């Protein structure tokens, strides 16, 4: 997979990893980039004619279908848009967990359903879904979000199998803590959005099925890969320490 001369669709392109991905794609010579956001007027001024703004709320199936038709020449779909509620799945408002699932899982699923027919048969096409290291272990303070990202990872696995015969590679992107608005309340070291975006594109060009674009995420995955219970214990210790500090 090469980024140069490809047409790429990026959802959630108005800030954070999404904005950084558009910048990185421009540097790598993408032919065209569809930059999607719920409010296109809030997209940054990328100052490049290759960037096409698109209105898109991934919880709105009519907008998804309209975006897929407008961007039918897409070669690479990057499902980056998402939300995160800092709330316990057991004690937080159930509506927040439902919002996380509706946006992160069902929104991504509907995007894949709409774009897969446009990508099929192009020879070198790809879908990359931004999941999270939270797909591998649930962080209680992000209970609903973690569950939704685990669902995204599972969906990615299913699509990888189903779409292989259509010539579409399917990738998961599993960042740890990244310095974005979404993670501003997390008190831990964070990778920059720009470094994360570059690592994501490196992973795509290297045909990595599962991309871990930052050091913290890779470290946690290595722990999980060795013994998933060890990662669960690591998170439990972090959670108890946070409770102690808050007391």
Backbone as CSV, one residue per row, in Angstrom:
resi,resn,N_x,N_y,N_z,CA_x,CA_y,CA_z,C_x,C_y,C_z
1,UNK,0.835,-1.188,0.000,0.000,0.000,0.000,0.873,1.242,0.000
2,UNK,0.643,2.125,-0.971,1.351,3.394,-1.040,0.341,4.533,-0.943
3,UNK,0.687,5.556,-0.178,-0.197,6.705,-0.011,-0.155,7.614,-1.239
4,UNK,1.003,7.722,-1.847,1.174,8.634,-2.976,0.159,8.334,-4.077
5,UNK,-0.511,9.390,-4.522,-1.490,9.348,-5.616,-2.778,8.622,-5.259
6,UNK,-2.980,8.317,-3.983,-4.232,7.681,-3.559,-5.259,8.744,-3.145
7,UNK,-6.523,8.377,-3.251,-7.625,9.206,-2.755,-8.025,8.660,-1.393
8,UNK,-7.980,9.503,-0.380,-8.169,9.058,0.994,-9.324,9.818,1.645
9,UNK,-10.170,9.101,2.357,-11.290,9.698,3.098,-10.973,9.589,4.584
10,UNK,-11.011,10.726,5.287,-10.726,10.754,6.721,-11.923,11.348,7.452
11,UNK,-12.541,10.577,8.316,-13.631,11.129,9.130,-13.052,11.750,10.397
12,UNK,-13.810,12.681,10.981,-13.318,13.365,12.177,-12.053,14.149,11.907
13,UNK,-12.026,14.867,10.774,-10.790,15.514,10.309,-10.608,16.928,10.843
14,UNK,-11.491,17.373,11.706,-11.427,18.765,12.143,-10.412,19.023,13.254
15,UNK,-9.949,17.959,13.937,-8.989,18.172,15.025,-8.298,16.858,15.370
16,UNK,-7.358,16.937,16.296,-6.721,15.744,16.833,-6.030,14.891,15.788
17,UNK,-6.190,13.565,15.937,-5.548,12.631,15.015,-6.053,12.835,13.587
18,UNK,-7.333,13.135,13.431,-7.893,13.322,12.093,-7.226,14.460,11.343
19,UNK,-7.086,15.609,11.998,-6.408,16.750,11.367,-4.958,16.393,11.049
20,UNK,-4.286,15.741,12.005,-2.889,15.358,11.788,-2.758,14.381,10.631
21,UNK,-3.729,13.505,10.454,-3.699,12.571,9.328,-3.801,13.303,7.997
22,UNK,-4.678,14.304,7.928,-4.788,15.075,6.680,-3.455,15.743,6.362
23,UNK,-2.840,16.367,7.362,-1.538,17.008,7.150,-0.493,15.997,6.662
24,UNK,-0.464,14.823,7.297,0.526,13.798,6.928,0.257,13.239,5.542
25,UNK,-1.006,13.080,5.188,-1.359,12.577,3.858,-0.932,13.557,2.773
26,UNK,-1.095,14.838,3.042,-0.654,15.847,2.079,0.848,15.740,1.852
27,UNK,1.607,15.579,2.926,3.066,15.477,2.813,3.480,14.245,2.011
28,UNK,2.677,13.181,2.089,3.045,11.927,1.412,2.529,11.847,-0.022
29,UNK,1.928,12.918,-0.488,1.558,12.963,-1.898,0.222,12.349,-2.247
30,UNK,-0.730,12.315,-1.301,-2.069,11.821,-1.625,-2.664,12.670,-2.752
31,UNK,-3.379,12.013,-3.635,-3.958,12.709,-4.793,-5.102,13.622,-4.370
32,UNK,-5.940,13.124,-3.462,-7.072,13.883,-2.958,-7.390,13.374,-1.553
33,UNK,-7.845,14.281,-0.692,-8.227,13.890,0.660,-9.604,14.456,0.957
34,UNK,-10.549,13.589,1.226,-11.855,14.014,1.708,-11.754,14.174,3.222
35,UNK,-11.897,15.411,3.696,-11.810,15.708,5.127,-13.228,15.913,5.649
36,UNK,-13.702,14.960,6.443,-15.096,14.973,6.881,-15.214,15.432,8.329
37,UNK,-16.274,16.197,8.592,-16.560,16.666,9.944,-18.046,16.960,10.045
38,UNK,-18.559,16.905,11.270,-19.979,17.219,11.453,-20.288,18.648,11.006
39,UNK,-19.348,19.558,11.243,-19.505,20.949,10.812,-18.290,21.321,9.968
40,UNK,-18.401,21.234,8.649,-17.247,21.502,7.777,-16.658,22.900,7.958
41,UNK,-17.458,23.837,8.470,-16.945,25.189,8.680,-15.875,25.221,9.759
42,UNK,-15.790,24.155,10.576,-14.789,24.087,11.633,-13.539,23.319,11.211
43,UNK,-13.496,22.901,9.948,-12.277,22.268,9.452,-11.151,23.293,9.396
44,UNK,-9.928,22.886,9.699,-8.800,23.816,9.596,-8.596,24.271,8.157
45,UNK,-7.908,25.382,8.005,-7.559,25.859,6.659,-6.317,25.103,6.194
46,UNK,-6.508,24.003,5.507,-5.376,23.193,5.061,-4.606,23.856,3.911
47,UNK,-5.262,24.831,3.256,-4.609,25.608,2.192,-4.019,24.714,1.101
48,UNK,-4.789,23.737,0.696,-4.358,22.833,-0.365,-5.604,22.384,-1.127
49,UNK,-5.587,22.560,-2.430,-6.750,22.238,-3.259,-7.079,20.753,-3.250
50,UNK,-6.144,19.924,-2.788,-6.408,18.488,-2.743,-7.362,18.100,-1.619
51,UNK,-7.604,19.003,-0.684,-8.485,18.713,0.453,-9.902,19.157,0.121
52,UNK,-10.831,18.204,0.232,-12.245,18.471,-0.045,-13.027,18.260,1.247
53,UNK,-13.676,19.304,1.731,-14.461,19.195,2.955,-15.799,18.523,2.709
54,UNK,-16.209,17.675,3.651,-17.487,16.967,3.539,-18.202,17.017,4.887
55,UNK,-19.483,17.291,4.848,-20.309,17.266,6.062,-20.647,15.827,6.392
56,UNK,-20.339,15.399,7.620,-20.583,14.002,7.978,-20.727,13.825,9.479
57,UNK,-21.888,13.337,9.862,-22.127,12.839,11.214,-22.278,11.334,11.059
58,UNK,-21.361,10.550,11.621,-21.383,9.110,11.352,-22.509,8.377,12.078
59,UNK,-23.331,9.104,12.827,-24.542,8.484,13.382,-25.751,8.738,12.491
60,UNK,-25.535,9.413,11.366,-26.613,9.757,10.436,-26.403,8.961,9.145
61,UNK,-27.213,7.925,8.941,-27.005,7.052,7.785,-27.218,7.769,6.460
62,UNK,-28.118,8.759,6.426,-28.334,9.505,5.188,-27.073,10.296,4.823
63,UNK,-26.419,10.905,5.814,-25.186,11.633,5.552,-24.060,10.682,5.148
64,UNK,-24.022,9.498,5.753,-23.011,8.504,5.384,-23.167,8.112,3.918
65,UNK,-24.383,7.797,3.514,-24.618,7.379,2.128,-24.297,8.505,1.147
66,UNK,-24.635,9.744,1.522,-24.332,10.882,0.660,-22.822,11.067,0.533
67,UNK,-22.096,10.895,1.648,-20.642,11.030,1.621,-20.010,9.941,0.758
68,UNK,-20.499,8.703,0.882,-19.958,7.598,0.092,-20.182,7.824,-1.400
69,UNK,-21.323,8.396,-1.758,-21.596,8.675,-3.170,-20.731,9.825,-3.684
70,UNK,-20.555,10.851,-2.860,-19.732,11.984,-3.279,-18.263,11.580,-3.402
71,UNK,-17.842,10.677,-2.518,-16.431,10.268,-2.483,-16.250,8.867,-3.041
72,UNK,-16.945,8.567,-4.130,-16.904,7.219,-4.700,-15.540,6.842,-5.260
73,UNK,-14.669,7.839,-5.456,-13.329,7.553,-5.970,-12.327,7.242,-4.862
74,UNK,-12.804,7.091,-3.625,-11.929,6.810,-2.488,-11.190,5.485,-2.663
75,UNK,-9.889,5.506,-2.353,-9.075,4.292,-2.331,-8.852,3.787,-0.907
76,UNK,-8.731,4.723,0.040,-8.447,4.379,1.441,-9.438,5.108,2.335
77,UNK,-10.158,4.360,3.130,-11.097,4.930,4.099,-10.482,4.829,5.489
78,UNK,-10.328,5.964,6.161,-9.836,5.967,7.538,-10.967,6.415,8.446
79,UNK,-11.514,5.468,9.189,-12.610,5.740,10.117,-12.028,6.221,11.440
80,UNK,-11.894,7.534,11.542,-11.272,8.140,12.716,-12.288,8.755,13.673
81,UNK,-13.440,9.184,13.165,-14.415,9.889,14.002,-14.865,9.025,15.180
82,UNK,-14.996,9.655,16.328,-15.451,8.922,17.508,-15.668,9.853,18.678
83,UNK,-16.240,9.302,19.727,-16.485,10.062,20.952,-16.012,9.232,22.131
84,UNK,-15.845,9.901,23.279,-15.422,9.200,24.496,-16.055,9.875,25.699
85,UNK,-16.790,9.101,26.467,-17.368,9.597,27.713,-16.520,9.105,28.877
86,UNK,-16.064,10.015,29.706,-15.312,9.625,30.895,-16.326,9.229,31.960
87,UNK,-16.715,7.969,31.910,-17.760,7.486,32.814,-17.634,5.980,32.990
88,UNK,-17.977,5.515,34.180,-18.000,4.084,34.466,-19.165,3.426,33.745
89,UNK,-18.921,2.236,33.213,-20.014,1.487,32.576,-21.035,1.026,33.607
90,UNK,-20.605,0.878,34.872,-21.496,0.394,35.922,-22.213,1.518,36.655
91,UNK,-21.529,2.656,36.825,-22.095,3.713,37.661,-22.362,5.017,36.921
92,UNK,-21.869,5.143,35.695,-22.128,6.352,34.913,-23.509,6.307,34.272
93,UNK,-23.870,7.396,33.606,-25.154,7.439,32.921,-25.140,6.451,31.755
94,UNK,-26.159,5.604,31.696,-26.221,4.586,30.643,-26.271,5.224,29.255
95,UNK,-26.854,6.424,29.186,-26.966,7.098,27.892,-25.589,7.432,27.314
96,UNK,-24.600,7.666,28.192,-23.259,7.974,27.716,-22.603,6.749,27.075
97,UNK,-22.776,5.598,27.706,-22.235,4.364,27.131,-22.935,4.046,25.811
98,UNK,-24.233,4.320,25.753,-24.979,4.069,24.523,-24.504,4.999,23.407
99,UNK,-24.198,6.248,23.758,-23.679,7.190,22.763,-22.337,6.719,22.227
100,UNK,-21.462,6.252,23.129,-20.163,5.739,22.689,-20.338,4.581,21.716
101,UNK,-21.236,3.659,22.028,-21.441,2.499,21.170,-22.086,2.901,19.844
102,UNK,-23.078,3.784,19.895,-23.758,4.204,18.659,-22.794,4.898,17.704
103,UNK,-21.906,5.707,18.259,-20.975,6.453,17.411,-19.795,5.586,16.982
104,UNK,-19.106,5.042,17.957,-17.833,4.374,17.673,-18.021,3.036,16.959
105,UNK,-19.013,2.262,17.385,-19.218,0.951,16.758,-20.187,1.022,15.582
106,UNK,-21.427,1.423,15.854,-22.418,1.399,14.780,-22.099,2.426,13.695
107,UNK,-21.570,3.594,14.090,-21.178,4.576,13.087,-20.103,4.038,12.165
108,UNK,-19.086,3.388,12.752,-18.021,2.788,11.951,-18.561,1.667,11.068
109,UNK,-19.448,0.854,11.617,-20.036,-0.237,10.838,-20.788,0.301,9.617
110,UNK,-21.587,1.347,9.811,-22.349,1.900,8.694,-21.433,2.551,7.667
111,UNK,-20.336,3.150,8.120,-19.359,3.704,7.176,-18.760,2.598,6.310
112,UNK,-18.394,1.496,6.933,-17.811,0.386,6.185,-18.810,-0.200,5.194
113,UNK,-20.051,-0.326,5.601,-21.078,-0.867,4.709,-21.282,0.031,3.491
114,UNK,-21.234,1.352,3.705,-21.468,2.283,2.604,-20.283,2.367,1.655
115,UNK,-19.046,2.277,2.208,-17.867,2.482,1.382,-17.312,1.206,0.761
116,UNK,-17.564,0.061,1.350,-16.985,-1.180,0.820,-17.307,-1.403,-0.660
117,UNK,-18.556,-1.181,-1.104,-18.831,-1.378,-2.538,-18.056,-0.399,-3.428
118,UNK,-17.742,0.786,-2.900,-16.977,1.766,-3.686,-15.506,1.351,-3.796
119,UNK,-15.003,0.649,-2.787,-13.597,0.244,-2.755,-13.348,-1.066,-3.502
120,UNK,-14.369,-1.883,-3.612,-14.214,-3.216,-4.186,-13.716,-3.158,-5.627
121,UNK,-12.740,-4.011,-5.925,-12.251,-4.146,-7.291,-11.246,-3.103,-7.727
122,UNK,-10.803,-2.241,-6.807,-9.853,-1.190,-7.185,-8.414,-1.668,-7.217
123,UNK,-8.171,-2.880,-6.724,-6.825,-3.433,-6.796,-6.009,-3.195,-5.559
124,UNK,-5.972,-1.947,-5.085,-5.219,-1.639,-3.874,-6.049,-0.651,-3.052
125,UNK,-6.978,-1.209,-2.293,-7.878,-0.397,-1.479,-7.756,-0.832,-0.026
126,UNK,-8.134,0.062,0.879,-7.976,-0.255,2.298,-9.010,0.472,3.140
127,UNK,-9.333,-0.155,4.260,-10.126,0.467,5.320,-9.300,0.382,6.593
128,UNK,-9.163,1.496,7.284,-8.438,1.526,8.552,-9.347,2.120,9.621
129,UNK,-9.600,1.350,10.653,-10.495,1.767,11.727,-9.708,2.148,12.970
130,UNK,-9.928,3.352,13.468,-9.277,3.759,14.703,-10.013,3.109,15.873
131,UNK,-9.386,2.109,16.441,-9.903,1.476,17.659,-9.161,2.126,18.829
132,UNK,-8.459,1.356,19.637,-7.739,1.911,20.786,-7.059,0.766,21.506
133,UNK,-6.037,1.081,22.280,-5.493,0.050,23.163,-6.568,-0.385,24.155
134,UNK,-7.582,0.463,24.352,-8.708,0.117,25.222,-9.562,-0.995,24.634
135,UNK,-9.285,-1.384,23.387,-9.959,-2.553,22.818,-9.473,-3.835,23.471
136,UNK,-8.279,-3.774,24.081,-7.657,-4.972,24.645,-7.815,-5.077,26.160
137,UNK,-8.143,-3.960,26.787,-8.378,-3.962,28.234,-9.320,-2.801,28.546
138,UNK,-10.288,-3.048,29.400,-11.250,-1.994,29.717,-10.703,-1.092,30.817
139,UNK,-10.673,0.204,30.520,-10.310,1.211,31.515,-11.595,1.664,32.198
140,UNK,-11.801,1.355,33.482,-13.090,1.614,34.130,-13.571,3.052,34.023
141,UNK,-12.639,4.008,34.026,-13.055,5.405,33.905,-13.535,5.746,32.494
142,UNK,-13.337,4.823,31.566,-13.797,4.936,30.179,-14.526,3.647,29.801
143,UNK,-15.428,3.239,30.671,-16.043,1.913,30.528,-16.788,1.699,29.229
144,UNK,-17.677,2.621,28.891,-18.452,2.480,27.656,-17.597,2.657,26.425
145,UNK,-16.663,3.596,26.488,-15.735,3.828,25.379,-14.892,2.581,25.118
146,UNK,-14.345,1.993,26.180,-13.512,0.799,26.018,-14.305,-0.332,25.373
147,UNK,-15.542,-0.519,25.818,-16.386,-1.571,25.248,-16.665,-1.305,23.767
148,UNK,-16.890,-0.037,23.426,-17.179,0.295,22.023,-15.961,0.060,21.142
149,UNK,-14.761,0.315,21.667,-13.555,0.110,20.877,-13.211,-1.376,20.752
150,UNK,-13.542,-2.165,21.782,-13.401,-3.618,21.646,-14.314,-4.126,20.541
151,UNK,-15.510,-3.549,20.461,-16.447,-3.924,19.400,-15.913,-3.516,18.031
152,UNK,-15.288,-2.343,17.944,-14.688,-1.892,16.680,-13.579,-2.851,16.246
153,UNK,-12.762,-3.280,17.199,-11.674,-4.209,16.862,-12.247,-5.526,16.335
154,UNK,-13.295,-6.029,16.985,-13.927,-7.272,16.532,-14.528,-7.097,15.143
155,UNK,-15.185,-5.964,14.911,-15.737,-5.661,13.594,-14.652,-5.624,12.528
156,UNK,-13.512,-5.055,12.881,-12.384,-4.984,11.953,-11.907,-6.377,11.570
157,UNK,-11.824,-7.264,12.547,-11.416,-8.643,12.271,-12.382,-9.314,11.295
158,UNK,-13.677,-9.133,11.540,-14.683,-9.741,10.669,-14.568,-9.207,9.246
159,UNK,-14.421,-7.888,9.128,-14.338,-7.268,7.801,-13.067,-7.684,7.071
160,UNK,-11.990,-7.867,7.810,-10.724,-8.294,7.196,-10.917,-9.630,6.483
161,UNK,-11.673,-10.512,7.101,-11.929,-11.827,6.513,-12.897,-11.702,5.329
162,UNK,-13.984,-10.961,5.541,-15.032,-10.871,4.521,-14.585,-10.127,3.268
163,UNK,-13.765,-9.091,3.430,-13.429,-8.227,2.297,-12.147,-8.620,1.583
164,UNK,-11.449,-9.626,2.096,-10.180,-10.036,1.470,-10.378,-10.409,-0.003
165,UNK,-11.464,-11.107,-0.305,-11.696,-11.547,-1.682,-12.061,-10.387,-2.607
166,UNK,-12.397,-9.212,-2.021,-12.709,-8.026,-2.824,-11.482,-7.141,-3.023
167,UNK,-10.330,-7.606,-2.532,-9.113,-6.830,-2.691,-9.014,-5.632,-1.758
168,UNK,-9.728,-5.688,-0.640,-9.716,-4.590,0.336,-9.005,-5.070,1.593
169,UNK,-7.890,-4.445,1.942,-7.230,-4.770,3.198,-7.880,-3.973,4.319
170,UNK,-7.987,-4.579,5.479,-8.667,-3.937,6.611,-7.722,-3.919,7.808
171,UNK,-7.559,-2.743,8.391,-6.562,-2.534,9.435,-7.207,-1.951,10.688
172,UNK,-6.693,-2.342,11.833,-7.071,-1.673,13.081,-5.944,-0.726,13.479
173,UNK,-6.323,0.401,14.066,-5.369,1.378,14.595,-5.640,1.478,16.086
174,UNK,-4.607,1.219,16.884,-4.824,1.064,18.326,-3.912,1.980,19.140
175,UNK,-4.226,3.272,19.154,-3.380,4.195,19.904,-3.579,4.068,21.413
176,UNK,-2.532,4.437,22.128,-2.631,4.635,23.565,-3.016,6.085,23.811
177,UNK,-2.536,6.709,24.883,-2.886,8.108,25.161,-2.203,9.058,24.181
178,UNK,-3.001,9.858,23.490,-2.497,10.805,22.498,-2.886,12.217,22.938
179,UNK,-2.027,13.178,22.670,-2.248,14.556,23.104,-3.281,15.237,22.215
180,UNK,-4.560,14.957,22.483,-5.679,15.552,21.757,-6.704,16.064,22.761
181,UNK,-7.721,16.762,22.261,-8.782,17.256,23.143,-9.477,16.107,23.866
182,UNK,-9.622,14.975,23.181,-10.320,13.837,23.770,-9.599,13.318,25.009
183,UNK,-8.270,13.424,25.015,-7.485,12.852,26.117,-6.933,13.917,27.067
184,UNK,-7.461,15.126,26.981,-6.887,16.221,27.769,-7.008,15.992,29.276
185,UNK,-7.985,15.193,29.708,-8.174,14.957,31.137,-7.374,13.761,31.656
186,UNK,-6.644,13.092,30.783,-5.831,11.949,31.209,-4.475,12.427,31.714
187,UNK,-4.158,12.099,32.955,-2.902,12.533,33.564,-1.829,11.472,33.325
188,UNK,-1.255,11.488,32.115,-0.200,10.544,31.754,0.546,11.080,30.547
189,UNK,1.712,10.511,30.291,2.479,10.922,29.110,1.694,10.580,27.845
190,UNK,1.724,11.491,26.884,0.962,11.294,25.656,1.839,11.571,24.443
191,UNK,1.620,10.788,23.396,2.291,11.030,22.126,1.600,12.181,21.409
192,UNK,2.328,12.870,20.543,1.717,13.954,19.775,0.834,13.387,18.671
193,UNK,-0.162,14.167,18.285,-1.053,13.731,17.207,-0.288,13.597,15.891
194,UNK,0.661,14.493,15.652,1.404,14.443,14.386,2.280,13.199,14.299
195,UNK,2.973,12.858,15.391,3.782,11.633,15.388,2.901,10.401,15.220
196,UNK,1.738,10.432,15.854,0.802,9.312,15.754,0.314,9.134,14.324
197,UNK,-0.023,10.235,13.670,-0.500,10.166,12.286,0.566,9.591,11.366
198,UNK,1.811,10.032,11.532,2.897,9.506,10.698,3.071,8.008,10.917
199,UNK,2.984,7.579,12.178,3.141,6.154,12.479,1.979,5.337,11.903
200,UNK,0.789,5.908,11.892,-0.367,5.224,11.301,-0.127,4.992,9.808
201,UNK,0.321,6.025,9.116,0.571,5.892,7.677,1.742,4.959,7.402
202,UNK,2.752,4.986,8.276,3.842,4.009,8.145,3.290,2.586,8.217
203,UNK,2.387,2.361,9.170,1.790,1.039,9.338,0.961,0.622,8.141
204,UNK,0.210,1.549,7.578,-0.576,1.244,6.381,0.344,0.885,5.217
205,UNK,1.391,1.672,5.024,2.289,1.414,3.903,3.083,0.120,4.099
206,UNK,3.227,-0.301,5.356,3.906,-1.572,5.642,2.930,-2.743,5.672
207,UNK,1.648,-2.476,5.378,0.606,-3.508,5.356,0.446,-4.209,6.710
208,UNK,0.610,-3.460,7.796,0.392,-4.027,9.127,-1.106,-4.168,9.369
209,UNK,-1.546,-5.348,9.718,-2.975,-5.558,9.959,-3.441,-4.778,11.182
210,UNK,-2.640,-4.813,12.251,-2.965,-4.105,13.490,-1.837,-3.122,13.781
211,UNK,-2.184,-1.848,13.807,-1.195,-0.784,13.920,-1.229,-0.211,15.334
212,UNK,-0.060,-0.148,15.965,0.073,0.439,17.303,1.011,1.638,17.150
213,UNK,0.448,2.848,17.013,1.234,3.983,16.531,2.013,4.780,17.575
214,UNK,1.955,4.377,18.848,2.681,5.137,19.864,3.309,4.179,20.867
215,UNK,4.308,4.679,21.587,5.094,3.827,22.478,4.259,3.239,23.605
216,UNK,3.388,4.049,24.215,2.593,3.550,25.336,1.630,2.455,24.891
217,UNK,0.990,2.663,23.748,0.089,1.648,23.228,0.808,0.358,22.894
218,UNK,2.001,0.478,22.277,2.785,-0.716,21.939,3.215,-1.461,23.202
219,UNK,3.615,-0.702,24.222,4.044,-1.342,25.467,2.896,-2.112,26.103
220,UNK,1.704,-1.495,26.136,0.558,-2.185,26.737,0.151,-3.402,25.913
221,UNK,0.245,-3.290,24.589,-0.076,-4.457,23.766,0.921,-5.580,23.995
222,UNK,2.194,-5.237,24.157,3.207,-6.268,24.412,2.902,-7.006,25.714
223,UNK,2.440,-6.261,26.725,2.060,-6.901,27.991,0.873,-7.833,27.744
224,UNK,-0.120,-7.335,27.017,-1.309,-8.151,26.711,-0.926,-9.391,25.916
225,UNK,-0.041,-9.215,24.970,0.350,-10.317,24.088,1.085,-11.413,24.863
226,UNK,1.797,-11.014,25.904,2.509,-11.979,26.740,1.552,-12.685,27.695
227,UNK,0.682,-11.917,28.326,-0.319,-12.476,29.245,-1.369,-11.400,29.479
228,UNK,-2.555,-11.572,28.890,-3.558,-10.511,28.941,-3.978,-10.173,30.361
229,UNK,-3.846,-11.131,31.276,-4.183,-10.857,32.672,-3.221,-9.837,33.279
230,UNK,-1.982,-9.817,32.810,-1.016,-8.854,33.325,-1.424,-7.427,32.966
231,UNK,-1.976,-7.243,31.765,-2.436,-5.910,31.383,-3.650,-5.513,32.221
232,UNK,-4.535,-6.450,32.460,-5.689,-6.164,33.303,-5.249,-5.746,34.706
233,UNK,-4.242,-6.428,35.229,-3.723,-6.080,36.559,-3.070,-4.702,36.533
234,UNK,-2.347,-4.383,35.453,-1.721,-3.076,35.324,-2.768,-1.961,35.394
235,UNK,-3.861,-2.149,34.660,-4.928,-1.149,34.645,-5.619,-1.090,36.011
236,UNK,-5.796,-2.237,36.643,-6.412,-2.253,37.973,-5.568,-1.468,38.972
237,UNK,-4.255,-1.625,38.888,-3.355,-0.878,39.785,-3.453,0.619,39.509
238,UNK,-3.513,0.998,38.235,-3.661,2.410,37.873,-4.965,2.963,38.419
239,UNK,-6.020,2.165,38.319,-7.346,2.607,38.770,-7.366,2.787,40.289
240,UNK,-6.810,1.845,41.014,-6.780,1.949,42.476,-5.918,3.135,42.912
241,UNK,-4.830,3.381,42.197,-3.978,4.511,42.523,-4.721,5.825,42.301
242,UNK,-5.486,5.914,41.228,-6.270,7.119,40.946,-7.333,7.334,42.015
243,UNK,-7.980,6.272,42.446,-8.976,6.370,43.515,-8.342,6.859,44.796
244,UNK,-7.160,6.354,45.111,-6.464,6.750,46.333,-6.087,8.231,46.307
245,UNK,-5.602,8.694,45.137,-5.225,10.089,45.009,-6.433,11.015,45.092
246,UNK,-7.590,10.521,44.624,-8.792,11.354,44.631,-9.453,11.407,46.000
247,UNK,-9.121,10.454,46.864,-9.751,10.388,48.191,-9.258,11.500,49.106
